[in-house]
Amino acid sequence: MSASGDERLGMNAPITRRDFINGALVAGAGALLHGGVAHAAPLGLQEAAASDPFTGPGGIGDYARSNGNTYEVMSAAHVMRDGGFESRVAAAIDTGEVYDLVAVGGGISGLAAAVFFQHYKGGKALVLDNHPIFGGEAKRNELIVNGQRIVAHQGSAIFPVVKKGSYTANFYDMIGMDRYALDYQRWRGPEPAMELGNSPYDQPKDYGFYFTPGFTGGKGRWLLDPWGKQLEGAPLGVEEKAELLRWRTVDDGGPRPKVEGDEISRRLDAMTLEGWLMARHHISRETVRRFLSPMEGGGYGLGPDALSAYCAWAIETEFPEDGDETLGDQMFPDGNATFARLMVHTLVPDAFVAPRSIDTVTREHVRVAALDRPRNATRIRDGATVVRVEHVGDPASASMVNVTYAKGGKLYRVRARGVVMAGGTWTTKHIVHDLTDAHREAFAQFYRSPCLMANVAVRNWRFLHRMGMSGCRWFGGLGDYLAVRKMATVAGQPATFGPDSPTFLTIKVLFAKPGLPIAEQGSRGRAELLSTSFAQYERAFREQLGDMFAAGGFDPRRDVAGMILNRWGHAYVNPQPGFFFGRDGKPAPRVVLRDRPHGRISFANTDLAGAADHRNSIREADRAVRQLLGA
């Protein structure tokens, strides 16, 4: 791209300016190693992390230095994975701290583990997290655009309306969630109101399909209200249209799972989701892979060719008591970051100034200095990458566990009477040093795929309104869909919203590679995600949006106010056939890890349920704590 091309796209606009030499990525984790030994990061790396050529700008607020897996976080994790800390573990500084519980991982599962521990028993607890701030994928991005603060989620997003007295509702009450359903913004402006969803994952009435030049053989083509028009005018073959319409409208009336583990759910777990879609809707493999992958992966990152067919039903059967269809999915302005913040306020009341409520944790800044005070019943230590967990002696009889972590270029060690491994399976298998063979074999059957969550700040979305759309799907290009959403009116969000309002457009980029083995799809996707600079992604998004929305008058230089990328290298668990209920007479890998704590170490995280849902993160943490307490 020429300098004039960059100027046209707004690549040098002040809000996203990057002063990097050649815009080149620093290679891999080697920057933290010298001669095979890990050392402290160079002075200034922490300050540069928010604007390095990999991480890019992180916005403002509590999460300005924690947008996804930043370069600093990724590098430390790769050093750990590759054994770069092994030679230094023995010389780690002993802090002298002894805890009743250590939760490894400060996402929803790790925070929930601490909440449950304090609820059931109480004692000294420590949450260790490798990011600059707690939350895992439940974090947010913030910017000021046209004088207004706008916010979007980095990952974990929606929640259902739950029934009073249900398991989920009881936990919500425990952490001070003061409402289950939210009020949302009203339409602003003289024009007739457009239908807007509560989340960017809704498909409103005013929706369009965009077919890139790869489908048209010329310029890209829009089709508004594609399903209402029965795909008439889409640049597709007759059979392709017929198959997509069957997928959209035809139900074979076959039996559905009623409870987790019934005969039908086990039968589904024995086949791929792709095979089930083909049989149910009488559509071809080519149609599934060309049009339904990865969208029909059901929130699992990969396409249906690699996934168990039970993925389509897992959440429904795991939480049958949750979800009021009349109210629909709910979403805080910052996604499920609000849940993480409520849990932190529950654990450390001084973390926020005002009394605990949804409005308090959404509006106020975290008092970081309060998180790790010695007087806290639960201490939260961010920026601490756990590199080894092992029993002091024989796991069968040990009374203590050593937990070693890296922070600020040094290694430290604390001791715990119990440990909940609440991070992802991809790290736990490297961290727990004395795992049994059975546990290692189970961990080897967990596959993960990456995700890029791009939040593109626009000064207004008038260009979409001119085109008669509030959301769209595209075929070909970077990502798959976006939709303007109305915000929940909590913590001072404007009561009204319209085409002239600034907003974030959230674009999720998945890396499905249909037809390849499941592990290879994940590793290739990660390689692509981690080898692409911020500038390359920014240019691609600006060009793509400029082409797609030119008819609405969109100008990437004028209309894009900023861009924040959140890279999640292991965003989704990918359950293959047999993951949920086992195959060939062997137990399911999740069953092994759920049912067999390792001495004084138990395992949590949403991975073990086989579905990325904040409720699973909570429930798995509950089970893990109960196991340690013998409940």
C-alpha positions, -999 to +999 in steps of 0.1 A: +000+000+000+014+034-010+018+063+013-011+080-006-032+048-001-024+049+037-035+085+037-068+076+020-075+049+045-067+071+075-038+049+086-019+079+099-048+094+118-036+107+152-058+084+173-042+052+159-007+066+151+021+040+154+058+051+154+074+018+148+105+009+128+092-008+097+061-019+116+078-053+120+069-078+147+095-088+173+098-126+167+083-150+192+092-153+228+129-150+223+129-113+233+125-125+269+153-151+267+190-148+265+212-178+262+182-200+271+176-182+304+146-160+310+154-124+321+134-094+330+118-075+301+138-045+290+130-012+306+100+004+288+085-028+275+056-026+298+049+010+288+053+001+251+030-029+253-001-008+248+012+005+214+037-021+201+034-033+165+018-066+177-006-053+204-016-019+190-035+007+209-055-005+239-079+024+244-085+041+277-096+030+312-088+000+334-080-022+304-059+002+283-029-021+288-048-054+286-064-058+252-065-096+246-032-116+247-008-087+245+027-092+232+041-092+268+015-118+280+020-140+250+057-139+252+058-149+289+033-177+283+054-191+254+086-190+276+067-210+302+054-235+276+088-240+261+104-247+295+123-214+296+118-210+333+127-246+343+163-239+352+153-211+375+124-226+394+146-240+422+160-205+428+126-188+430+122-163+458+101-179+487+076-152+497+068-170+529+031-168+521+009-198+528-027-198+515-056-221+521-065-218+484-046-205+454-066-201+422-044-201+391-061-179+366-080-146+371-108-151+347-144-159+356-135-194+367-106-184+390-126-155+405-156-178+411-134-204+428-123-177+453-160-166+458-171-202+464-142-209+488-150-179+509-187-188+508-182-225+519-153-222+543-134-190+544-097-185+548-067-170+531-070-172+493-048-159+464-058-154+428-029-153+404-034-140+369-009-134+340-027-104+325-023-068+337-059-069+350-082-097+360-111-110+339-097-134+313-117-130+282-143-111+302-127-077+297-137-045+279-124-018+255-131+019+260-126+051+239-138+086+239-154+095+205-170+129+198-168+136+236-187+104+245-173+073+262-180+042+241-174+006+253-173-029+239-164-064+250-131-081+243-145-116+244-171-131+268-203-113+260-239-124+267-260-139+294-296-153+296-324-141+319-324-167+347-352-180+368-352-169+404-340-197+426-320-215+399-284-223+403-272-194+382-296-170+399-283-180+433-247-173+422-258-139+408-273-131+441-241-141+459-220-116+439-245-087+442-261-087+408-291-065+414-311-072+382-314-102+359-329-083+329-317-049+316-333-018+302-319-007+268-316+025+248-345+039+229-343+051+193-330+087+187-338+109+158-367+118+134-363+087+111-384+056+116-367+034+142-346+005+130-346-028+148-315-032+169-304-062+189-292-063+225-258-078+213-238-077+181-247-114+176-284-107+170-296-107+134-321-078+133-348-073+106-327-047+087-300-071+077-279-076+045-256-101+029-225-089+010-209-111-016-173-103-023-158-103-058-149-139-054-186-147-057-196-121-083-166-121-107-167-083-105-176-058-079-190-069-046-228-071-044-253-064-016-286-083-010-308-067+017-334-088+036-318-119+020-341-144+037-372-124+031-363-123-006-356-161-006-320-152-017-334-138-050-306-118-066-278-135-047-249-145-070-254-182-062-263-213-081-299-227-080-289-257-059-269-236-035-298-213-029-322-243-025-298-259+001-294-227+021-331-221+022-337-257+034-311-251+061-328-219+071-364-232+071-367-270+071-368-291+103-366-328+099-386-332+131-362-357+144-356-364+182-336-339+202-316-344+234-337-336+265-310-340+292-272-342+291-261-378+286-293-393+273-293-417+244-298-390+217-270-368+230-246-397+230-256-406+195-250-370+184-216-370+201-206-399+180-208-379+147-196-345+134-218-315+134-212-313+097-226-348+092-256-340+113-263-308+093-260-326+060-284-354+071-309-331+088-312-305+060-303-326+030-274-303+020-240-309+006-207-309+023-196-281+000-225-259+011-217-265+047-181-256+043-185-226+020-214-209+038-219-223+072-183-226+084-174-212+109-208-195+117-226-228+123-199-238+147-222-227+175-196-204+192-168-230+191-143-212+169-141-239+142-165-251+116-189-280+119-165-304+101-143-307+132-169-306+160-191-331+178-227-328+167-237-325+204-221-290+204-254-277+189-272-288+221-247-287+249-257-253+264-294-260+261-292-293+280-266-281+305-287-252+317-324-260+309-336-237+337-319-206+322-332-183+295-364-164+290-370-163+252-394-134+255-366-112+269-338-127+248-301-126+255-289-098+277-256-080+275-239-054+297-222-025+278-188-042+285-201-078+280-193-102+309-166-079+323-193-068+346-195-103+361-158-103+368-159-069+384-188-079+406-169-109+418-138-088+425-160-063+445-174-093+464-139-106+472-122-073+478-148-047+490-122-019+488-116-025+451-143+000+444-152+031+463-190+029+462-212+000+475-215-030+453-239-029+424-239-033+386-238+005+382-208+008+406-186-018+390-195-006+355-189+031+362-160+032+386-123+025+381-107-004+399-086+006+429-057-015+418-037-009+450-064-026+470-064-059+452-032-074+468-032-060+503-020-085+530-051-078+551-074-091+524-091-125+529-086-129+492-057-113+474-057-108+436-022-106+421-022-096+384+008-097+360+018-130+376+024-159+352+023-192+370+051-214+356+050-245+379+026-261+403+037-293+422+031-310+455+055-309+483+062-346+483+040-375+472+007-361+457-012-389+475-001-377+510+013-341+505-002-314+528+011-285+507+015-275+470+043-252+458+031-225+433+058-207+414+051-176+393+070-150+373+064-113+379+085-083+370+113-105+356+117-126+388+103-159+400+084-162+433+070-191+452+040-194+475+025-225+492-011-236+493-032-262+510-053-265+479-050-253+443-077-248+417-062-247+381-087-223+366-068-213+335-072-230+301-063-267+295-036-256+271-016-240+300-025-263+328-009-294+312+024-275+311+022-260+345+013-289+368+046-306+370+036-339+387+005-348+367-004-384+363-003-402+330-041-404+330-045-367+334-019-360+307-037-383+283-070-365+290-054-330+285-040-342+252-076-346+239-085-309+244-081-288+213-083-250+211-087-225+183-080-187+182-101-157+177-095-120+169-121-096+184-117-063+165-136-033+180-137-006+153-148+027+167-169+048+143-180+084+147-215+074+137-232+046+117-251+069+094-235+050+064-253+018+074-286+036+080-284+051+044-280+016+031-311+004+051-291-019+074-282-022+110-263-054+106-248-076+079-230-108+070-204-111+043-189-140+024-152-138+018-128-114+035-118-108+071-144-119+097-180-127+089-205-103+104-213-072+124-244-056+139-251-023+156-264-029+191-284-008+215-267-005+249-281-015+283-287+018+301-265+012+332-240+035+348-249+066+328-251+052+293-272+076+271-309+068+272-312+071+234-292+059+204-294+066+167-275+067+134-255+098+144-243+082+177-207+070+180-203+033+186-180+003+183-185-022+155-174-055+168-160-079+142-151-115+153-125-132+131-123-170+133-098-192+117-116-223+106-097-244+079-124-269+069-111-304+060-079-302+080-074-322+112-087-304+143-053-298+158-039-284+126-068-260+122-060-245+156-023-243+151-025-228+116-050-203+129-028-193+158+002-189+134-019-165+113-032-146+142+002-142+159+022-134+128+001-105+115+010-070+128-016-046+141-009-023+111-016-052+087-049-060+104-059-023+106-052-017+069-072-048+059-102-038+080-102-002+067-100-014+031-127-040+036-151-017+053-144+011+028-153-013-001-183-028+016-200+004+027-190+028-001-226+031-012-235+045+022-208+072+020-184+055+044-150+070+044-124+051+065-103+081+070-131+103+083-154+078+099-130+054+118-122+070+151-100+042+164-094+005+164-086-020+192-076-056+185-080-083+211-061-115+201-071-146+219-047-174+209-068-202+225-103-186+226-124-217+221-125-253+231-132-275+201-150-307+212-144-334+187-167-364+184-165-384+216-154-354+237-186-352+257-193-389+265-163-408+254-157-433+226-143-468+221-151-477+257-129-450+271-141-422+294-145-387+280-115-366+286-136-340+305-148-367+328-113-377+338-104-342+348-137-334+365-138-366+385-102-371+394-085-343+414-048-346+415-039-347+452-045-312+464-050-299+429-084-297+412-093-285+377-118-259+366-124-236+335-152-237+310-131-261+289-142-290+311-179-285+302-171-284+265-188-250+259-175-215+262-201-200+286-196-179+317-221-202+336-199-232+328-169-213+342-188-207+374-201-242+377-167-259+371-152-236+397-178-246+422-172-283+416-134-279+419-136-261+452-161-286+466-136-314+457-108-297+476-130-292+506-143-327+505-179-315+501 
